[in-house]
Amino acid sequence: MSRLSETDTAKPLRGRAAAVGLTRAQVVEAAIAQIDAKGLSAFSLRELARSLGVSPAVIYWHVGGSKEDLFAAIAATITGGLAAAQDPQAPWTERLKQVFHAYRAAVHRHPNISPLLGAQMKSNGVANLDWIETVLAALHDGGFEGAALRDAFNALIGGLCGFVTMELAPAPASEDGSWENRISQRMAEVDAEAYPLTQAALPQLANRIFVLRWQNGADVSYDESFAVLLDILIGGIAVRAATLSHKEPAHG
């Protein structure tokens, strides 16, 4: 039997041989680790494959055939434990709160992935069905169905997941702090005559609201703001549920 040369053993494995000992979960875990370390914009499928000692084709073999399938698997991994975060005996509104608090905590553990979950359709796909089913089940228990169920789902996901995506939006790369210093200085120079309310509120607003800041939610707490949004959205959804339950059936 011929022995493999050092050059042969250094080559990435391909096909079925490469799949032995490597699992889908390991691929996704390695992808998450790369994004954690370098950011979503720097994600490289080739680098991921190299770190696992396989070819890019093996990555596709494990996750479904495309980079988008990998991103969907990443999203599903981040949101995979949300169903377990809720108390099945709690009212449906309380279960929604539990799920969305758990969602935010999960994304905060991997803040560089937040744009993928909330601002890009690359993470869409059937891998997210557990997450979808969890939210739909609570809304269904609240009396939503049909178009009303769809609209309530979109309102919740858009509002709450969008909040987390904005909260953790990455700042421009600035190793010397020049961007942060420039933004801070410009805020200190806000014209009180032109913007009286903004200037008066700056001690509470500067670096604490989404459009006037130089740090994101990984460094500055937005806990209270998230709680306010959660109360408003789920409270509004509950009012809408009560309204729907009192509607007369439509007559043709």
Order of alpha helices (4+ residues) and beta strands (2+ residues): alpha-alpha-alpha-alpha-alpha-alpha-alpha-alpha-alpha-alpha-alpha-alpha-alpha-alpha
